[in-house]
């Protein structure tokens, strides 16, 4: 996992990941990835969706786990893109971080 991310960003990524993981299996499968793309109005054909999954699934087990997800978005965070994109996503889908 990308331990360079601040804890607050990791919490946001966890909420985002759990939102995408509709069946609560702990991973994002191809069908969940396709649904996410549809929600975000990204049009992918079957081949493109498969290729996207192949790129995201770094350990080649057929799904994206939280560590892979964090590593992917953590790379973007280093370029200061994730914070704005993640906040926009939270605003769009009205997701909130539960404060303890």
Backbone as a chain_set.jsonl record, in Angstrom:
{"seq": "XXXXXXXXXXXXXXXXXXXXXXXXXXXXXXXXXXXXXXXXXXXXXXXXXXXXXXXXXXXXXXXXXXXXXXXXXXXXXXXXXXXXXXXXXXXXXXXXXXXX", "coords": {"N": [[0.849, -1.177, 0.0], [0.378, 2.301, -0.534], [2.093, 4.06, 1.538], [2.729, 6.686, 1.79], [0.651, 8.372, 1.625], [-1.482, 10.715, 3.247], [-3.344, 10.006, 6.257], [-6.017, 10.925, 6.199], [-6.533, 11.052, 3.451], [-6.292, 8.353, 2.826], [-8.517, 7.38, 4.2], [-10.566, 8.562, 2.704], [-10.118, 7.303, 0.249], [-10.687, 4.677, 1.001], [-13.454, 4.82, 1.543], [-14.376, 5.517, -1.002], [-13.51, 3.234, -2.428], [-15.039, 1.233, -1.13], [-17.564, 2.058, -1.887], [-17.493, 1.544, -4.622], [-17.145, -1.199, -4.607], [-19.556, -3.025, -4.854], [-20.638, -5.563, -4.16], [-19.448, -6.031, -1.796], [-17.194, -7.642, -1.502], [-14.595, -7.082, -1.027], [-13.032, -6.599, -3.116], [-12.798, -5.098, -6.381], [-14.521, -6.103, -9.081], [-14.659, -7.007, -12.611], [-17.285, -6.434, -13.559], [-18.177, -4.55, -11.672], [-16.332, -2.55, -12.153], [-17.07, -1.859, -14.768], [-19.656, -0.845, -14.268], [-18.986, 1.357, -12.705], [-17.621, 2.921, -14.579], [-19.751, 3.453, -16.305], [-21.396, 5.0, -14.585], [-19.77, 7.207, -14.345], [-19.95, 8.169, -16.812], [-18.229, 7.191, -18.758], [-17.606, 5.7, -21.677], [-17.119, 2.44, -22.536], [-16.241, -0.321, -24.521], [-16.602, -3.921, -24.431], [-14.041, -5.095, -24.769], [-12.349, -2.901, -24.177], [-13.018, -2.442, -21.498], [-12.129, -4.821, -20.367], [-9.37, -4.594, -20.884], [-8.776, -2.312, -19.37], [-9.262, -3.304, -16.804], [-7.255, -5.226, -16.758], [-5.005, -3.594, -16.692], [-5.323, -2.28, -14.233], [-5.377, -4.342, -12.392], [-2.918, -5.362, -10.8], [-1.79, -7.692, -9.687], [-2.825, -9.666, -11.208], [-5.095, -11.277, -10.573], [-7.687, -11.085, -11.373], [-9.285, -9.176, -10.238], [-9.52, -5.983, -8.521], [-7.911, -5.153, -5.647], [-7.906, -3.41, -2.446], [-5.295, -2.462, -1.9], [-4.125, -2.386, -4.475], [-5.787, -0.496, -5.622], [-5.257, 1.77, -4.003], [-2.548, 2.1, -4.591], [-2.705, 2.735, -7.306], [-4.294, 5.143, -7.314], [-2.792, 6.524, -5.511], [-0.459, 7.097, -6.883], [-1.427, 9.033, -8.596], [-2.074, 10.916, -6.703], [0.366, 11.914, -5.924], [0.818, 13.667, -7.923], [-0.955, 15.602, -7.377], [-3.587, 15.323, -8.281], [-5.555, 13.552, -7.418], [-6.758, 14.484, -5.017], [-8.467, 16.671, -5.78], [-10.04, 15.38, -7.748], [-11.107, 13.287, -6.243], [-12.528, 14.678, -4.259], [-14.413, 15.922, -5.922], [-15.786, 13.664, -6.81], [-16.876, 12.761, -4.367], [-18.542, 14.915, -3.803], [-20.304, 14.775, -5.986], [-21.602, 12.286, -5.657], [-22.526, 12.547, -3.146], [-21.166, 11.5, -0.886], [-20.026, 11.012, 2.374], [-17.543, 11.438, 4.864], [-17.422, 9.582, 7.717], [-17.15, 10.919, 10.835], [-15.33, 10.172, 13.7]], "CA": [[0.0, 0.0, 0.0], [1.118, 3.558, -0.625], [2.075, 4.61, 2.896], [3.045, 8.1, 1.742], [-0.588, 9.144, 1.636], [-1.978, 11.094, 4.576], [-4.427, 9.157, 6.76], [-7.301, 11.459, 5.735], [-6.695, 10.631, 2.056], [-6.55, 6.912, 2.849], [-9.919, 7.199, 4.61], [-11.399, 8.895, 1.542], [-9.962, 6.231, -0.735], [-11.401, 3.496, 1.511], [-14.884, 5.059, 1.316], [-14.558, 5.442, -2.451], [-13.358, 1.827, -2.788], [-16.201, 0.486, -0.637], [-18.7, 2.45, -2.729], [-17.353, 0.847, -5.904], [-17.237, -2.632, -4.319], [-20.99, -3.186, -4.577], [-20.969, -6.834, -3.518], [-18.716, -6.032, -0.519], [-16.27, -8.775, -1.506], [-13.247, -6.62, -0.713], [-12.355, -6.35, -4.382], [-13.605, -4.552, -7.473], [-14.469, -7.035, -10.205], [-14.864, -6.409, -13.929], [-18.642, -5.883, -13.648], [-18.219, -3.335, -10.85], [-15.554, -1.555, -12.89], [-17.903, -1.393, -15.881], [-20.723, -0.011, -13.699], [-18.352, 2.616, -12.301], [-17.388, 3.687, -15.8], [-21.055, 3.931, -16.762], [-21.798, 6.092, -13.69], [-18.92, 8.366, -14.628], [-20.202, 8.494, -18.22], [-17.098, 6.74, -19.561], [-18.109, 4.634, -22.545], [-16.132, 1.417, -22.851], [-16.776, -1.588, -25.022], [-16.183, -5.064, -23.617], [-12.586, -5.233, -24.878], [-11.73, -1.787, -23.457], [-13.226, -2.683, -20.064], [-11.211, -5.906, -20.003], [-8.01, -4.048, -20.901], [-8.657, -1.43, -18.216], [-9.124, -4.181, -15.633], [-5.931, -5.838, -16.837], [-4.036, -2.585, -16.275], [-5.524, -1.969, -12.817], [-5.175, -5.571, -11.614], [-1.459, -5.546, -10.834], [-1.383, -9.055, -9.347], [-3.449, -10.539, -12.223], [-6.019, -12.26, -10.013], [-9.014, -10.887, -11.937], [-10.006, -8.116, -9.545], [-8.683, -4.935, -7.942], [-8.084, -5.067, -4.194], [-7.705, -2.056, -1.922], [-3.897, -2.061, -2.072], [-3.94, -2.006, -5.88], [-6.552, 0.735, -5.786], [-4.501, 2.844, -3.358], [-1.329, 2.326, -5.371], [-3.093, 3.421, -8.536], [-4.679, 6.516, -7.03], [-1.684, 7.143, -4.797], [0.431, 7.648, -7.901], [-2.047, 10.278, -9.05], [-2.024, 11.86, -5.59], [1.681, 12.546, -5.975], [0.733, 14.741, -8.909], [-1.998, 16.492, -6.864], [-4.828, 15.188, -9.03], [-6.533, 12.761, -6.691], [-7.508, 15.261, -4.036], [-9.543, 17.389, -6.461], [-10.931, 14.412, -8.379], [-11.808, 12.56, -5.198], [-13.51, 15.596, -3.683], [-15.486, 16.084, -6.91], [-16.567, 12.434, -6.767], [-17.646, 12.766, -3.121], [-19.608, 15.91, -3.96], [-21.273, 14.306, -6.974], [-22.38, 11.173, -5.145], [-22.928, 12.883, -1.79], [-20.55, 10.591, 0.073], [-19.415, 11.778, 3.442], [-16.663, 10.674, 5.748], [-17.969, 9.523, 9.063], [-16.185, 11.395, 11.825], [-15.427, 9.432, 14.979]], "C": [[0.895, 1.241, 0.0], [1.062, 4.272, 0.727], [2.415, 6.09, 2.932], [1.791, 8.973, 1.771], [-0.984, 9.503, 3.058], [-3.171, 10.226, 4.966], [-5.796, 9.623, 6.264], [-7.57, 11.043, 4.288], [-6.96, 9.131, 1.974], [-7.988, 6.611, 3.259], [-10.856, 7.484, 3.446], [-11.32, 7.803, 0.488], [-10.703, 4.975, -0.298], [-12.906, 3.646, 1.274], [-15.211, 4.931, -0.169], [-14.507, 3.986, -2.904], [-14.583, 1.022, -2.36], [-17.466, 0.826, -1.414], [-18.666, 1.681, -4.05], [-17.515, -0.664, -5.752], [-18.665, -2.962, -3.895], [-21.341, -4.476, -3.852], [-20.226, -7.039, -2.192], [-17.791, -7.239, -0.373], [-14.862, -8.378, -1.09], [-12.404, -6.383, -1.953], [-13.337, -5.729, -5.376], [-13.422, -5.486, -8.668], [-14.756, -6.291, -11.512], [-16.247, -5.768, -14.041], [-18.774, -4.589, -12.84], [-17.432, -2.209, -11.516], [-16.373, -0.986, -14.046], [-19.03, -0.484, -15.381], [-20.174, 1.346, -13.28], [-18.119, 3.501, -13.509], [-18.701, 4.245, -16.344], [-21.534, 5.106, -15.919], [-21.037, 7.375, -13.982], [-19.014, 8.802, -16.091], [-18.977, 8.244, -19.096], [-17.59, 5.547, -20.367], [-16.961, 3.707, -22.922], [-16.841, 0.229, -23.473], [-16.186, -2.711, -24.181], [-14.66, -5.228, -23.608], [-11.873, -4.14, -24.076], [-11.862, -1.969, -21.946], [-12.269, -3.771, -19.57], [-9.772, -5.398, -19.93], [-7.778, -3.113, -19.717], [-8.475, -2.263, -16.951], [-7.727, -4.802, -15.607], [-4.849, -4.863, -16.355], [-4.114, -2.288, -14.776], [-5.157, -3.138, -11.91], [-3.7, -5.96, -11.661], [-1.01, -6.96, -10.483], [-2.066, -10.107, -10.22], [-4.358, -11.614, -11.635], [-7.466, -12.051, -10.472], [-9.847, -9.825, -11.253], [-9.005, -7.12, -8.958], [-8.949, -4.888, -6.444], [-7.725, -3.662, -3.725], [-6.265, -1.581, -2.095], [-3.615, -1.633, -3.508], [-4.612, -0.671, -6.162], [-5.789, 1.934, -5.218], [-3.23, 3.145, -4.151], [-1.624, 3.075, -6.651], [-3.406, 4.888, -8.256], [-3.602, 7.251, -6.248], [-0.678, 7.746, -5.752], [-0.117, 8.969, -8.414], [-1.976, 11.347, -7.964], [-0.695, 12.618, -5.588], [1.693, 13.715, -6.944], [-0.393, 15.715, -8.58], [-3.28, 16.468, -7.693], [-5.911, 14.525, -8.193], [-7.376, 13.59, -5.742], [-8.686, 15.966, -4.692], [-10.539, 16.419, -7.09], [-11.752, 13.666, -7.338], [-12.864, 13.439, -4.538], [-14.682, 15.814, -4.633], [-16.389, 14.854, -6.911], [-17.453, 12.415, -5.526], [-18.8, 13.751, -3.215], [-20.698, 15.385, -4.879], [-22.179, 13.214, -6.408], [-22.761, 11.34, -3.68], [-22.429, 11.854, -0.769], [-19.904, 11.437, 1.156], [-18.537, 10.855, 4.271], [-17.247, 10.745, 7.146], [-16.89, 9.916, 10.049], [-16.413, 10.633, 13.124], [-15.333, 10.393, 16.134]], "O": [[2.027, 1.208, 0.481], [0.108, 4.993, 1.023], [2.394, 6.697, 4.003], [1.885, 10.19, 1.926], [-0.838, 8.691, 3.972], [-3.92, 9.766, 4.104], [-6.647, 8.794, 5.941], [-8.704, 10.718, 3.936], [-7.759, 8.684, 1.15], [-8.607, 5.691, 2.726], [-11.819, 6.752, 3.219], [-12.333, 7.421, -0.097], [-11.286, 4.279, -1.13], [-13.561, 2.694, 0.849], [-16.206, 4.309, -0.543], [-15.359, 3.547, -3.676], [-15.105, 0.221, -3.135], [-18.341, -0.023, -1.582], [-19.702, 1.222, -4.533], [-17.976, -1.333, -6.677], [-18.94, -3.155, -2.71], [-22.244, -4.488, -3.016], [-20.356, -8.081, -1.55], [-17.624, -7.786, 0.717], [-14.024, -9.242, -0.829], [-11.231, -6.019, -1.869], [-14.553, -5.833, -5.216], [-12.319, -5.64, -9.194], [-15.057, -5.098, -11.508], [-16.365, -4.662, -14.57], [-19.418, -3.64, -13.288], [-17.829, -1.045, -11.447], [-16.372, 0.223, -14.277], [-19.324, 0.535, -16.005], [-20.827, 2.371, -13.479], [-18.392, 4.701, -13.467], [-18.749, 5.39, -16.795], [-22.022, 6.099, -16.46], [-21.577, 8.476, -13.882], [-18.273, 9.672, -16.549], [-18.716, 8.981, -20.047], [-17.946, 4.511, -19.806], [-15.976, 4.119, -23.535], [-17.907, -0.181, -23.014], [-15.354, -2.462, -23.308], [-14.064, -5.471, -22.558], [-10.902, -4.421, -23.373], [-10.926, -1.683, -21.2], [-11.679, -3.655, -18.496], [-9.04, -5.743, -19.003], [-6.698, -3.121, -19.125], [-7.621, -1.952, -16.121], [-7.098, -4.888, -14.552], [-3.894, -5.267, -15.691], [-3.09, -2.07, -14.128], [-4.682, -2.94, -10.792], [-3.294, -6.792, -12.472], [0.049, -7.393, -10.937], [-1.901, -11.306, -9.992], [-4.393, -12.738, -12.137], [-8.369, -12.754, -10.017], [-10.992, -9.59, -11.639], [-7.803, -7.383, -8.907], [-10.071, -4.616, -6.015], [-7.292, -2.826, -4.519], [-6.039, -0.412, -2.407], [-2.94, -0.628, -3.734], [-4.059, 0.178, -6.861], [-5.686, 2.978, -5.862], [-2.88, 4.307, -4.356], [-0.864, 3.962, -7.039], [-2.841, 5.776, -8.894], [-3.514, 8.476, -6.318], [-0.101, 8.795, -5.466], [0.637, 9.915, -8.64], [-1.835, 12.534, -8.258], [-0.646, 13.811, -5.287], [2.488, 14.643, -6.8], [-0.749, 16.557, -9.404], [-3.977, 17.478, -7.794], [-7.075, 14.918, -8.267], [-8.591, 13.409, -5.677], [-9.808, 15.864, -4.195], [-11.749, 16.615, -6.979], [-12.947, 13.438, -7.525], [-13.979, 12.983, -4.286], [-15.829, 15.884, -4.191], [-17.61, 14.977, -7.001], [-18.638, 12.093, -5.611], [-19.907, 13.462, -2.761], [-21.884, 15.532, -4.586], [-23.385, 13.218, -6.652], [-23.254, 10.407, -3.046], [-23.181, 11.402, 0.094], [-19.3, 12.47, 0.866], [-18.773, 9.65, 4.358], [-17.525, 11.82, 7.678], [-15.825, 9.301, 10.085], [-17.545, 10.476, 13.581], [-15.393, 9.976, 17.291]]}, "num_chains": 1, "name": "protein.A"}
